[in-house]
Amino acid sequence: MNGKVYLVGAGPGDPELLTVKALRLLQTADVVLHDDLVSAEILKLVASAAQVQNVGKRCGTKTMRQEEINFLLVALADSGRQVVRLKSGDPLIFGRAGEEIEALRRSNIAYEIVPGVTCALGAAAAAGIPLTYRRISSTLVLTVGHRAAGNSDAEWGKFSATESTLLVYMPGHDYAEMADRLTAAGFAKETLCAIISRATTPRQQIHHTTISNLHRSPELAAPTLLVVGEVVKFADHAAGQPEKTFPVMESAFAATRVQSAISSERLRQEERLA
């Protein structure tokens, strides 16, 4: 049997935001290579017989270099394994999926991309913030907070004077520097901001502020996202700390869904062999 790699989005954290296809693949994979930010509740959905390995990084500390991950994906698929590369959010949004796709193509390894709810959309939904709004924001910009080669603050200036919403992945905790970068790019100091931590999980926290007061913000737990723009005024201020817990593993609905996914996969395998 030929191996294959599935680049799968795990969503922002809540297991019930997984797609049905992602759930099926987690239940039938031989190997799951996951990012560090994939929640423990989602990893509980992986088939017990599967090999599970953390290959992610957090706060700059890498479990495995990207080149090593690429090699592992190719080697496992080449040996006939069905491999799920599980990424937080959506695999195509700041998930280095492009580099892994290139490696798989060079080695003629079959792959498939399974999209997930990207963290930007999950965090905004959890906070009740409409990222676009007629006459207020017609442009949505997704960017990263860390400085890298070619990542210039001048790029942000293109959107400071327009009807736009800026959403910053991995903003870090130096909010004073972040405020300086935003004002240097042309954003008004009274522009509204929201910092969303551990979005869609029971540990979710949201802090509302402005660019001028951003430096006074608390250091919330990673992963965090920073929303900048007037749409923040529409936020649901009661959404900061959800009362719910994850019922996925215990609920009859989840059990039925998992069993249905497994049965469907078995039927597909039988049809292939027929």
MARLO-903217 format. One record per residue: y, z, x of N, C-alpha, C, O in turn; residue in three letters. Coordinates in steps of 0.001 Angstrom, whole numbers, plus 524288, in hexadecimal, padded with zeros to 5 digits. Example, Ala and Ser with C-alpha at 12.3 -4.5 7.8 and 13.67 -1.06 7.14 Angstrom:
2
7E9C681E78833867EE6C81E788300C7F31C81E78833907F309821118379CALA7F73681BA8832327FBDC81BE4835668001E81EBE832648047281F6783461SER
This chain:
274
7FB56800008034C800008000080000804DC80000803708053E803028072BMET8089A7FC908022180D5C7FC418052E810F5800D9803F981174802877FF7FASN81370802D18081281720807168075581C61805208056C81D928007A805B9GLY81F79808BA80376824A180759801718282B80C16801CC826668108A8016ALYS82D3B80B10802898311480F40802C9834A280EEA7FE058369980ABB7FCB3VAL8356E813547FB7A838F5813A97F70583DA1817097F89483D0081BA57F9CDTYR84235814CD7F88B846FF817B17F99B848F2819C67F46484B0D816D77F137LEU8484081ED67F385848EE821217EE5384D82824EC7EE3A84E13828327F1B4VAL850C2824727EA39855078281F7E96A8532E82CE07E66D850E282C607E23BGLY8542D831837E89285287836677E611856A4838817E25A855B683C647DFACALA85B34835FE7E22485F58837F87DECE8623483C857E1538611B83DDE7E5CFGLY865E083EEC7DE8086938842F97E0C6866C6848617E12F868FE84BC67E3C4PRO862448494F7DEB985FD584E767DF3585C848500A7DA9C8584D8523C7DB58GLY85E4484EFF7D5E985B55850637D13B8569384CD37D0BD8573A848127D06EASP851CF84EF07D0A884D2384BA17D04F84D0A848337CB7184AB5843FF7CB81PRO84F8B849F17C73A84F73846E17C26E852F08420F7C2B7852FF83EE47BF19GLU855D88417B7C702858EC83CBC7C7D6855F6838AE7CB0B85809834787CC1ALEU8512A839E07CC9A84DD3835F77CF1E84CAA8318E7CB4384C3F832767C68FLEU84C2782CCF7CD4784A5A828957C9E28447A829277C908841C682BAD7CC1BTHR8428D826C87C4D583CF6826EB7C3B8839EE824607C831835B68262E7C99FVAL83C19820337CA5F8396C81D797CEA983922820EA7D3848351D821157D626LYS83D68823A87D4B283D618272D7D9398393982B5D7D88E8366882C9B7DC40ALA838D482D8C7D3E1834EC8318A7D2D582F6682F687D38D82C10831FF7D5DALEU82E7282AB97D19A829408285D7D224827D7827A67D7E08236F828BF7D977ARG82B8C825D37DAF382A80824E87E07F8297C829FF7E3658263182A297E6E5LEU82C4282E217E1FF82B4C833307E477825CC835237E33E82366837DD7E665LEU823D9833BA7DEB081EB18357E7DD1481A43832377DF54815BE833D77DF26GLN81B7E82DA47E16F8176082A267E35C817DD828D07E92581495825FC7EB3BTHR81BE382AC97EBC681CC1829727F147818BA82C037F4D7816B2830387F3B2ALA817A2829627F92C8146782BBA7FD46817B582F35800D3815F583349802ADASP81C8F82D74801B88201B8303F8053B8258A83062802C98275182C8180093VAL8282A834DD8033182D9D8355C80181830D2837578061682FF683BAA80801VAL834808342D807D28382C835AA80BF383D69836AB8094F83FC98330A8073CLEU83F3F83B8480959843D883CD08063B8486983EC18097D847BE840BA80DD2HIS84D1183E238074B851C784048809A5851EF84632808DD84F40848538057DASP8551A848C780C058557984E6F80BCD857EF85052806B6856D8854AA804F4ASP85B4284D128045585E0E84EAA7FFA785AFE84DDE7FA9E85CDE84F557F670LEU8566284B9D7FAE38532384B147F634851598508D7F49284F4C853817F7C2VAL85223851DC7EF9B8511E857367EDD184B518588B7EDDB847F5855247ED57SER84A3D85D957EE7B844D385F767EE728423F85E697E93683D8985D7E7E8F6ALA8455485E8B7E4FF8432C85D937DFC88412A857FC7DF4B83D398570E7DCB4GLU843D18544B7E1BE8420684EDD7E19F83D3184E367E50A8399984B5A7E39CILE83D10850CD7E97B83883850627ECEF8339B852A77EA6982F438512C7EBD8LEU83440856377E6AE82FBB858587E3EC82CFC854337E09C82879854E27DF18LYS82FB784FED7DF8282D7E84BC77DC4B82A18848037DF7182775844AF7DD30LEU82A22848827E49F826FC845177E7F1821398467A7E74381FD684B0E7E6C4VAL81DE68427E7E740818418435A7E6C0816508470C7EB07817F5846A57EF87ALA812D984A987E99F810FE84E917ED5080E1B84C337F1F280DF584E897F625SER80BCF847957F13C808DB845257F57980C50842277F94980A788407D7FD67ALA8113B841747F801814B683E557FB4D8166E8415480025816E58461D80017ALA8175C83E6680451819B08409E8090A81F98840C18083D821F283CC2806F7GLN821FC84543808F58279B845E68080D82A34847A080D1B8287784B5680F9FVAL82E62844E880E9383108846288137D836EE845C5812CC838EA841F98109DGLN839B5849BD814AF83F6C849C3814A78415E846C6819718403E8484781DDFASN844498428B8188D8464E83F6E81CEA84C3E83F3081CBA84EA083BD881F3AVAL84EA5842BC819C4854468427A818EE857698458081CE38556D8473D820E9GLY85C658461481BA085FEB8491481EF6863D184BE081B7C864D084A4381710LYS866048501E81D9086A12852F281ACA86DDA8552681EBF86C4C85755822BEARG872EE8548881D8F877108568082105876668547B82694877678574782A5CCYS874AE84F8F827078743E84D1C82C1E86F4484E5582F0486E4384BFB83317GLY86C11851F782D0F8671D8534E82F9B862D984FBF82D8F8618B84FF0828EFTHR860AD84C86830EA85CDA848A282F508575484A98830238560784CB283442LYS85413849E182C2084E8384AF182CA484BE38469A82FB68484E84789832C7THR84DBE841CE82ED484B8283D338315D84FBE83904831E6852D58383A82E4CMET84FE58365F83651853BD83230837128527C82DA28337684DFC82CD9831F7ARG8568C82A9B8320D855CA8264282E76851E48224B8308F84ED18201F82D91GLN851F882155835A084E4581DA3837EF848A081F7D8374A8450D81C5C83689GLU847EB8249883798842AE826C9836E2840E58264D8313383C508254983026GLU844858270782D95843408265F82808841AB820B6826F783DCF81FB182449ILE844B781D0B8291D84378817818286D83DFA8164A82A6783AF38139A827CEASN83CBF8185082F098379A817628315A8334A819B482DF082F348174A82D29PHE8343F81E7582BE58305282117828AF82F5281E1D823A082AD681D9B821F9LEU8337181C2582129832D68191281C6082F6F8144281D5382BE58131181A4BLEU830968118A8219482DAA80CC8822D8827F880E148240F8246780B7C82223VAL827228121D82747821D58137F828EA81E778153D8244D819E9813C1823E6ALA820B68185D820DB81DB881A4881C6581C4F815E0818A0817DE81586816D1LEU820178128D8177881F0980E2A813F281B3E80A5481669817EF8081A813BAALA81BB58098F81B8281842805EA81E3D8129A807D181E3680EF4804BA81EBCASP811EE80CF781D9880CA380F2881D5F80A7980F3C817D08064181157816DESER80D5F80CEE8142380B8080C7E80EC780D5D810BA80B1780B98810F5806A0GLY810E68141880CD8812B68186080982816E981683805A7819D3812D4806B0ARG817198192E8013781B55818877FD7381F5081CD57FEA681E3A821737FDD7GLN823E481B5280092827A281F0A802BD82C8681F517FF4C82EDB81B4E7FE07VAL82E09824057FDD4832F8824D87FB19836DE8272C7FEF28360382B6380118VAL83B238245F7FFC483F8282671802E184363828977FEE984658825A67FC85ARG8435B82DB57FE3E846418304B7FA1384B988321C7FC0C84BFE835437FFA8LEU84FAD830067F992855038311B7FB5085825833AD7F6F98579C8324B7F266LYS85B66837677F86E85ED2839ED7F4A686280835E67F24086462832637F4F1SER8637F8366D7ED3A866FD832C57EA988648F82D6A7EA038601E82CE77E83EGLY8677D829697EB8486594824027EB6E864B8822367F109867FF8233E7F467ASP8605F81F8A7F21E85F3B81E217F7908631C81A5E7FA098637881A0F7FED2PRO8660B8177A7F6CB8699E813917F8E886F2E815977F99E87297812AC7FB57LEU8702681A867F8538756181CC97F8E487540820EC7FD308735D825437FC56ILE8774181F93801CA877768231B80648872248258B8077C871CD82A19808FFPHE86E0082277806CD868CA82488807BF865EF821EA80C3A8614C822E680D09GLY8689F81E9980F268665181BC081392861BE8184D811FC85E77816E581536ARG86190816F780D0485D538138E80B3F85DA980E3380DDB859A780BC080EE5ALA8626680C6180EE88630D807478115C86049806E58169485DDB802EB817C4GLY860A480B02819B585E1B80B0481ED58582580AF581E4085566808608213DGLU8563680DD681A5F8509480E098198684E8C808DA8175884A4680720818BAGLU8519A80668813F78501E8014A811E384FC17FD438164884C1D7FA1F8166AILE853797FD5B819D2853607F9B481E3D84E697FA6B8217384BEB7F699822FAGLU84CF97FF558227884844800728258F843687FE80822C383FE27FC5982539ALA843337FF3F81D9C83EAA7FD8981A9183E517F79681A7083A0D7F56581ACELEU842B57F503819EE842B87EF46819DA840F07ED1081F1583DF87E94981F45ARG842C37EF6F82351841407ED828288683B5E7EDDA82957839157EAA782C1DARG838F47F1B7826EF833527F28182790830237F0368231982B687F106822CBSER832C07ED5781F9E8301B7EADE81B2182D307EED4817BB828D67EDD9815EFASN82FAE7F348816E882D757F75D8139782FB27F6CA80E128346F7F65780D63ILE82C477F6D080A2C82E077F67F804B9830F87FB7C8034F82F687FFC9804CBALA8353C7FAD78006D8383B7FF6A7FECB83AA57FE687F97483B077F9F57F7AATYR83C3D8029A7F6FF83ECD8024D7F1E1842DF8069E7F190841FA80AF87F366GLU84751805697EF3D84B87809367EE9B84B7580B437E90984B9F808397E550ILE84B36810637E87784B40812E17E34F8504A8160E7E2EF850AA81A3A7E54BVAL854218142C7E0098592F816DB7DFDF858E581C347DD5C8556681D537DA41PRO85CA481F7C7DEC685D09824AF7DC768629C825B17DABE866208229F7DBE6GLY8636A829F37D802868B682B827D67886B8C82D477DB6386A2E8314A7DDA9VAL86F7D82A527DD0C8723182BC57E1D78751E830EE7E11D876D98322F7DCCFTHR875A4833DE7E54F877F4839117E50387D7A838FB7E2D387F1C83CAE7E039CYS8805C834CC7E3D9885B0834597E1D4885BE8347F7DBE6888D5837587D98FALA8825A831757D9778822F831367D3C987FD18362C7D17D8818C8380C7CD6ALEU87BD98384C7D4208798683D277D24287D5A841AB7D27A87DAA844C67CED2GLY880468420F7D6BC884108464E7D75688874845CD7D36188A13849AD7D108ALA88A66841067D29F88EA5840327CEE288CDA8418B7C95988FBD843FC7C660ALA8881C83FF47C7FD886108411D7C2C98856C846FD7C20A886AF849157BDE6ALA88375849A37C60E882A284F447C5B3887CD852347C518888088564F7C29AALA88BF0850087C76A89116852847C72289447850AA7C27B89883852B47C177ALA8924384CCD7BFA38952184AB97BB2C899DF8478F7BCB189DBB847707B9D4GLY899A1844F57C13C89E0D841DC7C32789CED83C0E7C25C8993583A0C7C4A6ILE8A0058394B7BF3289F698339B7BECA8A1CC831087C3998A67F831807C47EPRO89EAC82E5B7C6A78A0A382C467CB998A466827B37CAD78A795826927CE44LEU8A40B8251C7C66C8A7EF8212E7C4FA8AA26822B27BFB08A782825217BC7DTHR8AF16821347BED18B1A4822907B9E78B60E81EA97B90D8B94681DC27BC82TYR8B62781C5F7B4668BA05818577B33C8BF9481A5C7B42E8C10381E967B265ARG8C29E8174E7B6FA8C81C8184D7B8618C8C081C907BC8D8CD2481DB67BE23ARG8C47581EE67BE558C4D6822EB7C2658C1D08215E7C7498C3D2821D57CBA1ILE8BD0281F877C6998B9D281E0D7CB228B6628196D7C9C58B2C0819DA7C6A6SER8B796814FF7CC2A8B478810457CB578B14480EDD7D02D8AE6C80AFD7D030SER8B1BD8120B7D44A8AEEE811027D9318AC16815EE7DAEE8AE4D81A337DAE6THR8A7348154C7DC6D8A418819A87DE6C8A28E818877E4068A05B8146A7E530LEU8A3B981C347E7838A2A581B897ED1589EDA81FC67EEE089FEB8246D7EE4AVAL89A6A81E237F10F896AA821C27F3618972E821697F943896E181D267FB79LEU897F2825D07FBD2898A4825DD8017B8962582AC7803BD8944582E21800D8THR8962182B2E808DC893F982FC980B7989850832B180E4F89C158305881026VAL897B7837D580EA289BC983B08810F889B8C83B60816D689F9283C0A81962GLY896D483AEE819148966483B9181EC1898B1836DE82189898818327E81F8CHIS89AD4837C78261789D208338C8292B898DD830DC82C53895DE8336582F1AARG898A682BC382BDE894F2828A682EE7897CD823DF830F189C2F822BD82F51ALA8954F8211A8347C897B881C74836B28991E818A583258895CC8173482F2EALA89E0E817088323789FC18134C82E4A8A153815CB8292B8A30A8130E8259BGLY8A0C981B02828AF8A24181DB0823DF8A7D581FA9824758A8BF823F282671ASN8AB8781C7D822B58B10A81DAD823828B37A81FE081E8B8B25D81E0E81A3CSER8B6DA823DC81F358B9928260881AB58BD27821FF8182E8BE6D822678138FASP8BEC781E1281B418C23481A07819258BF9D8172A814998C24E8152E81124ALA8BA6C816F0814968B7A881466810528B8B98172D80B278B91D814A980713GLU8B93281C6580B548BA4081F58806918BFA381E0D804668C08581E667FFAFTRP8C33581C94807CF8C88681B65806248C8D4816D88025E8CC9C8166A7FF6EGLY8C4ED8136E802628C4E380EF87FEC98C494810B27F91B8C5FE80DC07F594LYS8C2BA815797F8398C1BA817387F2E68C55681BA57F12E8C53481D387ECA3PHE8C88D81DAB7F4BD8CBCA8222A7F3648D000820E27EF698D18C824447EC5ESER8D1E081C0C7EF648D61E81A947EBDA8D42D817B07E70B8D74E815E47E3DDALA8CF118173B7E67C8CCDF8145C7E21B8CA5A818157DE398C9C181CBB7DF4ATHR8C8E3815FD7D9B38C61B819167D5CD8C068819787D77E8BD218164C7D5F7GLU8BF4E81D6B7DAAC8BA1581DB67DCF68B821823567DD308BB26827127DCF4SER8B2FD823CC7DDA88B070828CC7DE8D8AD7D828677E3AF8AA68824CD7E479THR8AE7282C1A7E7298ABD482C3E7EC3D8A7A88307A7EC0D8A8D0834FB7EAD5LEU8A2CE82F0C7ED4189E99832D77ED6589C5B833027F2E489A5482F1F7F4DELEU89CC18378E7F55289B5F838307FAD38962383B037FB47895A183F917F9D3VAL8923F838307FD5588D3883A967FE9C88DCF83D95803BC890DD83C0E8071FTYR88AEB841CB8044988AD7844D980928890598460280B25891AA8448A80F87MET8939B848A4807FA89901849A2809A38998784DD080DDB89DB284E6E8102DPRO89541850B580EDC89592854E5812B88985A8599D810738996C859D580BC4GLY8998585D6B813D589C1886233812038A187862ED814558A41A866D481335HIS8A35585F438178B8A89B85FAA819A48AC5085D06815C58AE098589981689ASP8AD7885FEF811918B08B85DA180D638B64385CE780EE98B8F8859A680CA2TYR8B81985FDF812B08BD7085F13814918BDEA859B58171D8C1B0856E08162EALA8BA0B8585481A598BA0C8532781CC78B97D84EE1818A88BC0A84AD1818FDGLU8B62A84FCE814CA8B56B84BF3810A98BA8A84B0F80DB38BBE68469F80C73MET8BD5A84F4780C988C26684EC9809EE8C63B84BA780D3A8C91C8486180B32ALA8C64084CAD812578C9BE849BC815DB8C85D843F0815D48CBDA840A0815D5ASP8C36C842B4815CC8C1BC83D3D815C78C34B83A84810B58C4F583601810C2ARG8C2BF83D4A80C588C42783B03807508CA0983A18806E08CBBE835FC8050DLEU8CD1F83DF18088E8D2CC83D44808438D49F8391B80C218D8488363280B01THR8D217838CF810B18D375834BC8147D8D23D82F51812568D4CB82B7D813BAALA8CE5382F0880EF28CCE782A0880C958D0838289C808128D04F8243E80613ALA8D3D382C4C806768D79F82B18802608D6B782DC07FD2F8D9A682CCD7F97FGLY8D2BA831147FCC08D1D2833D37F7D98D5E88381D7F71F8D74283AD47FADAPHE8D7DD838BB7F25B8DBB483CCD7F12C8D92D8422A7F1B88D48E842D17F092ALA8DC2F845F47F3748DA0684B247F4658D82484DCB7EF6F8D4C0851327EFA8LYS8DA4B84C4B7EAF68D8A884EB47E6118D43A84BC57E3608D2EE84CEB7DEE4GLU8D1ED848087E60F8CD688453F7E3E08C8FB8491B7E2ED8C7C684C5E7E63FTHR8C69A848B07DE5E8C27384C4D7DCE68BD7284B397DFF18BC42846C37E148LEU8BA8584F6D7E1028B58C84EFD7E3DE8B17B852937E15F8B2C78566E7DECDCYS8AC8E851337E2338A840854A17E0A98A413854617E4DE8A28D850257E691ALA8A23C858EB7E68989DDF859407EA318991485AD97E7048991985EE97E471ILE894FF857A87E7358904E858A57E41D88BC8859BB7E7D488A788567D7EB22ILE8897185E457E7428853385FF97EAB588017860297E7B287FE78621D7E34ESER87BE085E187EA188769485E457E7DD8768E85C4E7E2378748485EDA7DEB0ARG878D5857CE7E17F87988855A37DC40874618550E7D95787062853B87DBA9ALA8747D8560C7D44F87038855887D08186BE68598F7D130867E9859377CE85THR86C8A85D547D4A286895861617D56686A918668A7D31B86F3A8670E7D206THR8671A86A567D25D868D686F737D06A86C9D872367D41C86F48875E27D288PRO86CDC870797D9078705B872DD7DCE28758686FF27DD6387886870E47E106ARG8768986C6E7D9C287B4D869467D9ED8803986CA77D9C5880868707F7D6E6GLN8841A86B1A7DCF78893B86D997DCE888D69869637DD3288CB18655F7DFBDGLN891CD86A5A7DA8F89621866957DA9189B33869867DB9289C4286D857D91DILE89E49867897DF2C8A362869DE7E05B8A794865C87DF638A75E8617E7E18DHIS8AB6C867207DC1C8AFB6863997DAD88B48E8651D7DDF48B5CC869BC7DE75HIS8B74F8612E7E00D8BBE5862487E3358BF4C85D627E37E8BE81859AD7E088THR8C30B85D657E7078C63A858CC7E8378C606857E57EE148C43485B417F0FFTHR8C7E2853647EFD08C7DB852537F5738CB12856717F8578C997858107FC9EILE8CF72858297F6128D2C385C047F8BA8D011861427F95C8D1468642C7FCFESER8CC6C862837F5DF8C9A4867887F62B8C404866F77F7FA8C0FE86AB37F7CFASN8C2A6862507F9B18BD3D8614C7FB408BB7A864E37FFA98B6EB866657FFECLEU8BF1A8663D8031A8BDBA869858079A8BC2A86F0D805FF8B9D2871E08091AHIS8BD6E870A68012A8BC08875DB7FF458B6B3875E17FC888B505879EE7FA8EARG8B41D871827FC6A8AF308710F7F9818AAD7874417FC078AAAC874B7800D0SER8A75E876707F8EE8A2ED8795D7FB1A89F01875AB7FD9E89ED8871067FC65PRO89BE2877C68011D897E3874A9803C3892F2874BB8007388FBB87848800DBGLU89268870B87FD2988DEE870697F9A98893386E307FC83889B686B7480070LEU884A586F687FA7A87FBC86DC87FCF087EF9867E57FC968805B865787F8ACALA87CC38659C800B487B738600F800BF876B385F1D7FD5387370862977FCB1ALA8764885A647FB16879CF855F37FBB087E8C8566F7F81F87E338586C7F3C1PRO882FE854907FA17887CE854947F70788A1084F217F6BD8891E84BD77FA1ETHR88D1584E3C7F29D890098496D7F20A8959684AE07F0838967684EC37EDD2LEU89954847B97F23E89ED08489D7F1148A0D6844227EDBE8A09783F967EF4BLEU8A2D88457A7E9218A528841927E5A78AB178421A7E5FC8AD368465F7E557VAL8ADBD83DBF7E6FE8B37083DBB7E7898B5B6839D17E3AC8B45B835357E3CEVAL8B92683BA17E03D8BB978380C7DC888BD1C83AC27D7808BB5483F167D667GLY8C066838357D4738C25B83A8B7CFA88BE2A83B4C7CB838BEEA83E517C7D9GLU8B9B28388F7CC0D8B5898393D7C82D8B35483EBC7C83A8B0C4840597C47EVAL8B44A841A97CC718B243846FE7CCD38B47084A6C7C8778B20684E557C70CVAL8B8FC849027C6508BB4D84C397C2278B80484C307BD2A8B8B584F867B9C6LYS8B4758486F7BCB98B1108482B7B8218AC0584B447B8DB8A8A984B357B56BPHE8AB7184DEC7BD328A695850BC7BE658A570854F97BA5C8A8F7857327B7F7ALA8A071855FE7B9B489EA685A447B66289E9985F347B9B289B1B85FE87BCEDASP8A26D8629F7B8F08A2E58673C7BC4D89EBF86B567BB2589E5E86F407BDE9HIS89BAE86A787B7218975A86E127B6008924D86C407B88488E3786EAF7B7D0ALA89290867EA7BB7F88DC6865987BD9E88C6B867937C30E888B5865A87C56FALA88F4B86B507C50B88E8986CE97CA748894786F397CBB18870F86E1A7CFCFGLY88736872737C8368824A875257C94E87E9E8747E7C4AB87EB7877A87C10CGLN87B638706E7C4BE877C986F8F7C0698740B874207BFC48725F8767E7C39BPRO872BD875577BAE786F30879AC7B9EA86980877FC7BA16865FD87B3F7BA76GLU8689A872EE7B9D18633F8710F7B9688602D871E87BE71862708726B7C2A7LYS85B2C8720B7BDF9857A5871DD7C2768547286CF07C1F18546E86A747BDD3THR851B886B7F7C61C84E95866C47C5EF84987867CE7C2EF8465186AE67C4BEPHE848B68655A7BE70843F5866397BB7583FCB8621F7BC7A83BC3862137B9DCPRO840B685EA77C04583D7185A027C0B9837B785B4E7C1898345E8590A7BEEEVAL8367F85EDF7C50E8310E85FDA7C65482E36862A87C1E8829788621B7C156MET83116865A87BEC882E94868C77BABD82E71866187B57282B24867667B233GLU831EB862677B47E832718604C7AF3482E0785C977ADCF82BFF859B87B116SER82CA085CC17A8DA82895859347A6F282A63853947A760827428500A7A843ALA82F7F852C87A6BD8319F84D7B7A729830A484B457AC9182EF8846CB7AD1CPHE831AF84E687B096830ED84C907B5E982B3384B7C7B6FB829DB847917B96BALA827D784EF17B52B8224284E2E7B60982063849207B38181D43846417B5C4ALA82250848107AED1820DB843457AC19822DF83E837AF078202983A927AF89THR827AD83EF17B0F282A0583A867B3B682711839567B8BB82607834CB7B9EEARG825B583D637BBA9822C883CA67C08181D7B83A207BF5F81BF2836667C1FFVAL81AAB83C2F7BB6C8158983A1C7BA29815DF834787B8678127C8314C7B9ABGLN81A00833347B57581AC282DD97B3AE81BA482A347B84481997825DB7B863SER81EC282C067BC1981FD2828CE7C0AD81AE3827D87C3D7819FC823847C5BBALA817A882BF47C46B812CB82B677C75E80F18827AB7C48F80CAA824577C70AILE80EA8828347BF6680B32824D77BC6080CE481F297BCC48099F81BA97BD33SER811FD81E3F7BC9C81405818EF7BD05812C18168F7C2498116A811F57C2A8SER81330819B97C65D8120C817CA7CB9C80C3D8168B7CC2680AD0812927CE74GLU808EA819E67CA0B80348818E07CA4D801EC813D77C7647FEAF810C97C935ARG80461812F97C2E28036B80E477BFDB8050C809737C2EE8024C805817C2ECLEU80990809C67C59680B5C805577C8BF80785804367CD2E8066B7FFAF7CE5CARG8057B8085C7CFA3801C38079F7D3EA7FCAF805227D1EB7FA6D801C27D47FGLN7FAEC806D87CD4F7F62D804907CB197F6F37FECC7C9C57F3647FBA67CA83GLU7FB8E7FD667C7D37FCB47F7FC7C67F7FCC27F4907CB637FB1F7F00B7CB40GLU7FEB07F6CB7CFC27FED67F3D17D4A57F9497F2B87D6977F8307EE8D7D8B7ARG7F5C67F69A7D5D07F0727F6087D7B97ED087F2B07D4307E8FF7F0A37D5D0LEU7EEC27F2307CF4E7EBA17EF247CB747EB937E9567CCB77E9277E6477C9E7ALA
